[in-house]
C-alpha cells in the first residue's frame, strides 16, 4: 500500500492505494499519523481495495489520534466492498465516512 | 522492549523462542505469535502452520523439549503474517482405546482455545472434504473499541428474555434487512426489539459449530445441523453467522452486536453447550480433545467407550479439574471480552456429574461458576436435566446464584390453558412464582425462568394449531421430537381452509398465554416470533430445517398486528408494575403479597374440575402508592362469573385486559368497574384488573 499526500493547502488530502492488512497496517498507521498537523484531513479511500481486521484498527487509531489533537479526519470515496466491511463490523459508526471527496471538503469547510 | 520477546533459536526458516507457559491458545506478541497448548499424555507436540484455506501446511515446527513445562508446550514464532495464517497441532502419544488413550499424530488438531475458527466461514458453503484439516484455528486481534460499554447492570428481576436463532431471525426475505441471517442483520433489527420492549436477547448456540454435521438430503431438501448444539470451538464465534465471516471478521461483528444491544438496554445471554462436543463417540471425528487427552475431556466407561448422558455421542468430563478450567476460562472470556451478560446452559445437569457419571451433591464446577469474580453479575440459567435421566428442576445445585428453565411451568400452564382437569392448583402456583419448586428463602425471586414455548418444541401459534407434531420433513418418519406437547388445535388441525372462528380462538389462546407469562412471578422468556404468530407448520423439532420452516416469516408481523400489539402492551404493563418483579417488600396493610382466589374471592377451589383461577399480587408502585393486580383465568369452555377481592375504601378495580375482546383486548385506558366486584370472564379468557 502507498500513502500519498494529494493536496496540502488549507486541508490535507491523503490517498491510500492498495490493500491495508496485517503486513502493513502498523507502518501505514504510523505514516499517516506522522502527517497529522493542525489541518483537517481527508483520507481518500478510492484506491484502497481491501481493509482487514488489522487495517480497520489502523484506520480507527488514525482517527482517534487526530481527534486527541483536535484535528478532524474524514474518510471519503470508500469503494463498495470496503464500505461493506465497515458496515458489517460496525466500524462505520466509529469513523466519519462520506461518499465523495467533495462532500468531505464541504463538511470540513462548512 | 522485553528481554523475553526476542528469538533464541532457529528452526528451519523460522526464528523461535520458548513461549508464554501461563497462556492458553495463540496470542500476538511483539514481533511474533505465541502458541501454548497442554496435553497430559503427549510425548511430543508440533505446531502446524498453514496459509489461509490451503490443504498443505507451509511449516511443521516441533516444540523442542526445553519448550515444555509439565504438560504445557509454549513457543513464540516470529515474523508471521498472522492474518493469512491458520494453525493446528500434531500431538503424539499412546494409542490404547480400552485404556482411554487415542493419540494419533497424523491428525492436525484444532486449538481448544482458538478464538477464531476457519473452515466454515460461509454458512452452507460445501467444504473441501478432501482437506484433512477441517476446523482451523486462527489468530485474533482481540482489542475492540467498546466506547465505554460493559455488561449491563439491569437487575435480574427486570429481565424479559427473548429467545432467538441468529440466522433464523432475519434469514427470510421478509425480514427486510440487508445482512440476512447474520449478527449484522440482528443489529438492523434492534429497533424492532426495542419497540417490543424485551430486555434480554438469548441466542441459540453461537460457538463455532459445523452446520454440515449430520447433514442429509430428504425429498430433495438439504438438512443441516441448524440449531448448532454441537460445539467445535468454545472460544470462537460462529463464522457462518457473520456477514463478514468470509473475511474472518466475525469477532468484530459480534462485538458490535453486543455493544449496540447494550446501547438499547438489551442484555445478551448465550445458550452454551458444555455437555458434549462435536467429536461424537468412537466413530466420530478427531477435532481437538480426542487427540489431546481423550480420557481427561470425556467421561469414559471402564473399557474406554463414551458415556452418552447428552444423547449426542459423548459427555464432557465437566468436573475434571482441567476441563473445569477450560469451561471457566471460556465463560470468563465471553464476559470479559465480548461483554455478554449471562448464559443458559444446555443439559446443565451434566455439569454436576462426577467423573464416573454419578450426580454430585456439591459439584466443584457449579460452585466455581457461582463464585467467580468476573461472572459475579452474570445471569446463569440451567436447563436442569440431561438425556441420562437426571432431572433436577427445583434442586439444581444453585448456590443462591442459578436460575432454571422451569419445565413444570411450561407443562402446567399449557395443560391448564387447554382445559385439562386437575390442574388449577398447580397452575396457580406457577403464576405465583413456583415457590413449591423454588424455595424463596434460598433461591430468591429470579430462580424460575418461566416459558410456555422455546426453540425446542411447538411455537406458540402451533401450540394452538396442532394436536400432533408434523415432523415428516425431518426425515425420521415422525419418530423425532417430543410427544408430550400438551397442545390443542382449537378444533382444526393446521391452517388449510382455516375457519375464521377457529383463527379467532387461536389468537385469543395466544393472548391468554402472553397475559399469563408476562404477569407470572419469575423471569419470563418469549420465543422469537411468538409475538406475531410465527408458525413452524406443526414441526416441533426443526433442529435441521434451515429454511422457511424455521426462519421467522415477517409477513405474519403485518398480518397479526393484534398479537404483536398485545405482547408489546403486556411487556410494558409488566415493566410498569414492580409488583410483578417483587422489587419492594412492602404490601398494602392487610393484604398479602400474593393470594389465590376462585370464583369467590379468597376461596380457592382445588377440586379436579375447577378451571377458574384468580391470583392477586399487591405491593407498591414506583412512586410508593399501593398497587393491586388481579389476574383472572377462565380455562373453561363456558363463561364464568368471578368475584374480585375487595379493595380498601376509595380504591376501585379497573379492567386493564380482557382477552375475550379480540383486537381490543388491552385497554389503553383501564375502565373502572362498578363496586359489586363481580365480573363475567368469557370462555377460555383471561382478565387483568388493576387498582
Interface residues (C-beta under 8 A of the other chain):
Chain A: X21 X22 X23 X52 X53 X54 X56 X57 X60 X84 X85 X87 X88 X89 X90 X91 X94
Chain B: X81 X82 X83 X84 X140 X141 X143 X145 X147 X178 X179 X182 X184 X187 X242 X243 X244 X247 X248 X249 X252 X253 X255 X256 X257 X259 X260
